[in-house]
Amino acid sequence: MPPRRLLYLCPEFPPSRATGAIRAVRFAGHLPARGWVPLVLTLRDSRPELLTDPAPASDAPVGPVRRVPLPLRPRAEAGPPRHSEWLPFGEALARVPAMIRAGHAAIRDHAPEAVMLNAPPNAFCLAAARLARAHDLPLILDLRDPWMPCDQRGPRRPVWTRALEGPAERRLMQRADAVILNTERARDAYRAWYPQVPPDRFHVIRNAMSDRLFDSPPMAPFPVFTLLYPGSFGQYVSATPVVELARELACRGLGPERVRIVMTDQPRGGPAPDEPAAALMQVIDRIPQAGMGALMQSADMLLAVSQRSSLRLPLKTFDLLQSTRPVIVFEQVPNPELQALYAEARAGTVLRADQVARAADIVCAHLAQGRHPEQPRDRAALEPLTLARATDRLAAILNAVC
């Protein structure tokens, strides 16, 4: 049977290093083995670009892995600009007409059997729906983040934004043939938010574990017992638990000759330069996703801070689960789905964001055992989280609606 074609709208796609590009390139690389050839319509330099051979059957290309110490100095929190919630559909709305025109041309030239969108930006949902309706094609929406039911960004939207975006999303949910959410709790939230839509239209495909995570050459271990925070801080991910952990370890008499906290992003409100905790903290350059496995294995323990949402599981979660280093996760809000993943995989400990003393107890216990403690994962619990299983689920959805 010849492969079937899919018009895959991916506003972010490599060489973009945005998180959304990682999910997109993984699916694009693995779908051909399951009978679907994606035609990726993406943005480069603000112009739509069609990639008919978008990716090999692998993750994003491997880039150089390097660690460069940087000075620790506070900076403003990263995150969406304040006006991003006030402008209905966001700034990406200006690029939707160009995406629609490019989509019409791609459909005429390549005759795909379905249209699928990797979102956010949510404005491109409008482009995907317009294309699917104009050419009478099935529409699949892959929403990495929830839109109107969002418990994190939703409360920040003013009344005029909700008044315009709410009805638009409701029409999209009624028009779409399948809506894919990133977590079970997000799926359940959508089913409750849109009771008029058949519940079996909403599916779950979580982010998945990369089968190439540990392909990069090993890195030299850090010189002392190291806690690695391999993520970023911002408007929804506070650095406070990590900074307070450094202060707690310093209060227990641990100096930089014994333990360090290494981060791939600058924390806002870090300790003053003359505080003992400042000597424990080091910031390094962010590295390509392909080198993340080597970086994690060079550390002794891993740290994470969840988002202020019970509906999200960050992509980094699946990297941390796949490593063999013990993990301490600070929850900013309770997230039962996150707790269950770590418990079932036996990957580490999930704590409230204010349980810094408990985190320090765990660090000291591992520190007493020597360098590079191992915490083997439950392989049976991880197997459903593989990229192969995630792509199987996506192919099954495509086959069912086409």
C-alpha positions in Angstrom: 0.0 0.0 0.0 1.5 3.4 -1.0 2.2 5.8 1.8 -0.4 8.4 2.6 0.3 12.1 2.7 -0.3 14.5 5.6 -0.1 18.3 5.5 1.5 18.9 8.9 1.4 22.6 9.9 4.3 23.2 12.3 4.9 26.9 13.0 8.0 25.8 14.9 10.3 23.2 13.3 14.1 22.7 13.2 16.4 24.6 13.0 14.1 26.3 15.5 15.1 25.2 19.0 11.7 25.9 20.5 10.2 23.1 22.6 7.3 22.7 20.1 9.8 21.9 17.3 11.0 18.9 19.1 7.6 17.2 19.2 7.0 18.1 15.6 10.3 16.7 14.2 10.0 13.5 16.2 6.6 12.7 14.8 7.6 13.9 11.3 10.6 11.5 11.4 8.8 8.5 12.6 5.4 8.7 10.8 6.7 7.4 7.4 7.4 4.0 8.9 3.8 3.9 9.8 2.4 4.7 6.4 2.2 8.5 6.6 4.5 10.9 4.8 4.2 14.4 6.4 4.5 17.5 4.2 5.7 20.0 6.8 4.5 23.6 6.4 6.6 25.7 8.7 7.7 29.3 9.2 11.2 30.5 8.6 12.1 34.2 8.7 8.3 34.8 9.1 7.5 33.2 5.7 5.9 29.8 5.2 8.1 27.1 3.9 7.1 23.6 2.7 9.4 20.8 3.6 8.6 17.6 1.7 11.5 15.7 3.2 11.4 17.2 6.7 13.4 14.8 8.9 15.1 11.5 9.1 13.7 8.8 11.4 15.4 10.4 14.4 15.3 13.3 16.7 16.6 16.8 16.0 20.1 16.9 14.5 22.9 16.4 16.9 24.8 19.6 17.7 28.0 20.3 19.6 27.9 19.7 23.3 29.7 22.2 25.4 29.7 23.7 28.9 30.8 27.2 29.5 30.6 28.8 33.0 28.8 32.1 33.1 28.7 34.7 35.9 25.7 34.4 38.1 23.7 37.6 37.9 20.0 38.0 38.2 18.0 39.0 35.2 14.3 39.6 34.4 12.2 36.5 34.2 11.6 35.1 30.7 8.2 34.3 29.5 5.4 35.6 27.2 5.3 39.4 27.0 2.5 40.9 29.1 0.5 41.9 26.0 0.5 38.3 24.7 -2.6 37.4 26.7 -4.3 40.8 25.9 -4.1 40.5 22.1 -6.7 38.0 20.9 -5.0 35.0 19.2 -1.6 36.6 19.9 0.9 38.2 17.6 1.0 35.0 15.3 -2.4 36.0 13.9 -0.6 38.3 11.5 1.0 35.4 9.8 -2.1 33.2 9.4 -3.1 34.6 6.0 0.3 33.7 4.5 0.1 30.2 6.0 -3.3 29.7 4.5 -2.1 30.8 1.0 0.9 28.5 1.3 -1.3 25.6 2.5 -3.7 26.0 -0.5 -0.7 25.7 -2.8 0.7 22.7 -0.9 -2.6 20.9 -1.1 -3.0 21.5 -4.8 0.5 20.3 -5.5 0.7 17.3 -3.2 -2.9 16.1 -2.5 -2.6 15.2 1.1 -5.3 13.2 2.8 -5.5 15.2 6.0 -4.4 18.4 7.7 -2.8 18.3 11.1 -1.6 21.2 13.3 1.1 21.3 16.0 0.0 24.2 18.3 0.5 26.6 20.0 0.6 29.3 18.6 -3.1 28.8 18.7 -3.7 31.4 15.9 -2.7 28.7 13.4 -5.7 26.6 14.4 -7.6 29.1 12.3 -5.3 28.4 9.3 -5.6 24.6 9.7 -9.4 24.7 10.0 -9.7 27.0 6.9 -7.6 24.7 4.8 -9.4 21.5 5.9 -12.8 23.0 5.3 -11.8 24.5 1.9 -10.5 21.1 0.6 -12.9 18.8 2.5 -10.0 17.1 4.4 -10.0 15.7 8.0 -8.6 18.0 10.6 -6.4 16.9 13.5 -5.4 19.4 16.2 -2.4 18.5 18.3 -2.6 21.0 21.2 0.6 20.7 23.2 -0.8 23.2 25.7 -4.5 23.7 26.6 -6.1 26.8 25.3 -9.3 28.0 26.9 -9.4 25.4 29.8 -5.8 26.5 30.7 -5.4 26.8 34.4 -2.1 28.7 34.0 -2.5 31.3 31.3 -6.3 31.3 31.2 -6.8 33.6 34.3 -4.4 36.2 32.7 -6.7 36.6 29.7 -8.9 39.7 29.8 -12.6 39.6 29.0 -12.2 40.7 25.4 -9.7 38.0 24.6 -11.9 35.3 26.1 -14.9 36.7 24.3 -13.2 36.2 20.9 -11.1 33.1 21.5 -13.7 31.1 23.4 -16.3 30.8 20.6 -13.5 30.3 18.1 -12.1 27.3 20.0 -15.6 25.9 20.5 -16.1 26.0 16.7 -12.7 24.3 16.2 -13.6 21.5 18.6 -16.9 20.9 16.8 -15.1 21.0 13.4 -12.1 18.9 14.2 -12.1 15.2 13.5 -9.6 14.5 16.4 -8.1 16.7 19.1 -4.9 15.5 20.8 -4.0 16.7 24.2 -0.7 16.4 26.0 -1.9 14.9 29.3 -4.9 12.9 30.6 -5.9 15.7 32.8 -5.9 18.2 29.9 -8.1 15.7 27.9 -10.5 15.4 30.8 -10.6 19.2 31.1 -11.5 19.5 27.4 -14.3 16.9 27.7 -15.8 18.8 30.6 -15.3 22.3 29.0 -17.0 21.1 25.7 -19.7 18.7 26.7 -21.4 19.2 23.3 -18.5 17.5 21.6 -18.3 13.7 21.5 -15.8 12.7 24.2 -14.1 10.2 22.0 -12.9 13.0 19.8 -10.4 14.0 22.5 -7.2 11.9 22.7 -4.0 11.8 24.7 -0.5 11.6 23.3 2.0 12.7 25.8 5.5 13.9 25.0 7.7 10.9 24.8 11.1 9.6 25.6 13.7 10.0 22.9 15.3 6.9 21.6 18.4 9.0 20.7 18.8 10.7 24.1 22.1 9.0 24.9 23.6 8.9 21.5 26.0 11.8 22.1 29.5 11.0 23.3 29.8 10.9 27.1 30.9 14.1 28.9 33.5 14.4 31.6 31.9 14.2 35.1 31.6 17.4 37.0 34.5 17.8 39.5 32.3 17.7 42.6 28.9 16.2 43.6 26.6 18.1 41.3 22.8 18.7 41.2 21.8 19.6 37.7 18.8 21.7 36.7 18.6 21.1 33.0 15.8 23.5 32.2 14.8 27.1 32.1 13.1 29.5 34.5 10.4 32.0 33.6 7.0 33.4 34.3 5.5 30.0 35.1 8.6 28.2 36.4 10.0 29.8 39.6 13.7 29.5 40.5 12.9 29.9 44.2 13.0 26.2 45.2 16.4 25.8 43.6 17.8 29.0 45.1 16.4 28.0 48.5 17.9 24.6 48.3 21.3 26.2 47.7 20.8 28.3 50.8 19.7 25.2 52.9 22.8 23.2 51.8 25.0 26.2 52.6 23.4 26.5 56.0 24.3 22.8 56.6 28.0 23.6 56.1 28.3 22.3 52.6 30.7 24.4 50.5 31.5 24.4 46.7 34.4 21.9 47.3 31.7 19.3 48.2 28.5 20.1 46.2 27.4 22.4 43.4 24.0 23.3 41.8 24.5 23.7 38.1 21.7 25.3 36.0 21.2 25.8 32.3 19.4 29.2 32.9 19.9 32.2 35.1 17.6 32.3 38.2 15.8 35.4 39.0 16.6 36.6 42.5 19.6 34.4 43.0 21.7 34.8 46.2 23.8 37.9 46.7 27.4 37.4 45.7 28.6 37.5 49.3 26.1 34.8 50.4 27.6 31.3 51.0 24.8 29.9 48.7 26.2 31.9 45.7 29.4 29.8 45.8 27.3 26.6 45.3 25.5 27.8 42.2 26.8 27.8 38.6 25.1 28.6 35.3 26.2 27.0 32.1 25.3 27.5 28.5 22.2 25.7 27.3 23.1 22.8 25.0 21.2 21.2 22.0 18.5 18.7 23.0 20.6 15.9 21.4 23.3 16.4 24.1 20.9 16.4 27.1 21.5 12.8 27.9 25.2 13.2 28.1 24.9 16.3 30.3 22.5 14.6 32.7 24.7 11.5 33.1 27.7 13.7 33.9 25.8 15.0 37.0 25.1 13.2 40.3 21.4 14.2 40.8 18.8 16.0 38.8 16.4 18.8 39.8 13.1 19.9 38.2 10.5 22.5 39.0 7.0 21.8 37.6 4.9 24.5 36.0 2.0 26.3 37.8 -0.5 23.9 36.1 -2.0 20.5 36.8 -2.7 20.1 33.0 0.9 20.0 31.7 3.9 17.6 31.7 6.9 19.5 30.4 9.0 17.8 27.7 11.9 17.7 30.1 10.0 15.3 32.3 10.6 12.5 29.8 14.3 13.2 29.6 14.5 13.0 33.4 12.5 9.8 33.6 14.9 8.2 31.1 18.1 9.0 33.0 19.4 6.8 35.8 20.2 9.7 38.1 17.9 10.4 41.2 15.5 13.2 40.6 14.0 15.8 42.9 10.9 17.5 41.5 9.5 20.6 43.1 5.8 21.0 42.5 4.4 24.5 42.3 0.8 23.1 42.2 -0.3 19.5 42.9 -0.1 17.4 39.7 -1.3 13.8 40.3 -0.3 12.8 36.8 3.2 14.0 37.3 3.4 12.3 40.7 2.2 9.0 39.3 4.8 9.0 36.5 7.7 9.5 38.8 6.3 7.0 41.4 5.6 4.2 38.8 9.1 4.7 37.1 10.8 4.9 40.6 12.7 7.9 39.2 12.8 10.1 42.3 10.9 12.2 44.7 8.2 14.7 44.0 8.0 17.4 46.7 6.0 20.6 47.3 7.9 23.7 46.3 8.3 24.7 50.0 9.8 21.3 51.1 13.3 22.5 50.7 14.6 20.9 54.0 13.3 17.6 52.9 15.1 18.0 49.5 18.3 18.8 51.4 17.9 15.6 53.4 17.7 13.6 50.2 20.7 15.3 48.8 22.8 14.7 51.9 21.8 11.0 52.0 23.0 10.5 48.4 26.1 12.6 49.0 27.1 10.3 51.8 27.0 7.3 49.4 29.6 8.7 47.0 29.6 10.0 43.4 27.0 9.2 40.7 24.3 7.4 42.6 22.2 5.2 40.4 18.4 4.9 40.6 17.4 2.3 38.1 14.0 2.9 36.5 11.1 0.5 36.2 11.4 -0.4 32.5 7.9 -1.7 32.3 6.6 1.6 33.5 8.7 3.5 30.9 7.8 1.4 27.9 4.4 3.1 27.2 6.2 6.4 27.3 8.5 5.7 24.3 8.4 7.6 21.1 7.5 4.5 19.1 4.3 4.0 21.2 3.4 7.7 20.9 3.8 7.6 17.1 1.8 4.4 16.9 -1.1 6.2 18.7 -0.9 9.1 16.3 -0.9 6.8 13.2 -3.9 5.0 14.7 -5.8 8.3 15.0 -4.9 9.3 11.4 -6.0 6.0 10.1 -9.3 6.2 12.0 -10.3 9.7 10.7 -9.1 9.3 7.1 
